[in-house]
Amino acid sequence: MIKFIIPAVLVFLIVLFWEKISDFGEKKLNIKLNYIVVSSVIVIIAIILLLLNY
């Protein structure tokens, strides 16, 4: 059950705080939003696959 709850909570928090994450990324790190989106999607998919396998 925890396998499904943790990724869902992470995705929910990313969606909920997306404005703050994007502002922080642009101001502090000088990273464009596209790189953050791509890397977060890859990380989320990897976490889901790892949790489903174990």
ZIGI-V585553 format. One record per backbone hydrogen bond with DSSP energy under -1.0 kcal/mol. NH is the residue of the N-H (numbers start at 0). CO is the residue of the C=O. E is the energy in kcal/mol with one decimal. If there is no record, write none. Layout:
nh:NH co:CO e:E
nh:NH co:CO e:E
This chain:
nh:4 co:0 e:-1.4
nh:5 co:1 e:-2.1
nh:7 co:3 e:-1.1
nh:8 co:4 e:-2.5
nh:9 co:5 e:-2.3
nh:10 co:6 e:-2.4
nh:11 co:7 e:-2.3
nh:12 co:8 e:-2.5
nh:13 co:9 e:-2.1
nh:14 co:10 e:-2.4
nh:15 co:11 e:-2.6
nh:16 co:12 e:-2.3
nh:20 co:16 e:-2.2
nh:21 co:17 e:-2.7
nh:22 co:18 e:-2.3
nh:23 co:19 e:-2.3
nh:24 co:20 e:-2.4
nh:25 co:21 e:-2.1
nh:26 co:22 e:-2.5
nh:27 co:23 e:-2.0
nh:28 co:23 e:-1.1
nh:30 co:24 e:-2.1
nh:35 co:31 e:-1.1
nh:36 co:32 e:-2.4
nh:37 co:33 e:-2.4
nh:38 co:34 e:-2.3
nh:39 co:35 e:-2.5
nh:40 co:36 e:-2.2
nh:41 co:37 e:-2.1
nh:42 co:38 e:-2.2
nh:43 co:39 e:-2.5
nh:44 co:40 e:-2.4
nh:45 co:41 e:-2.3
nh:46 co:42 e:-2.5
nh:47 co:43 e:-2.4
nh:48 co:44 e:-2.4
nh:49 co:45 e:-2.5
nh:50 co:46 e:-2.5
nh:51 co:47 e:-2.1
nh:52 co:48 e:-1.6
nh:53 co:49 e:-1.3
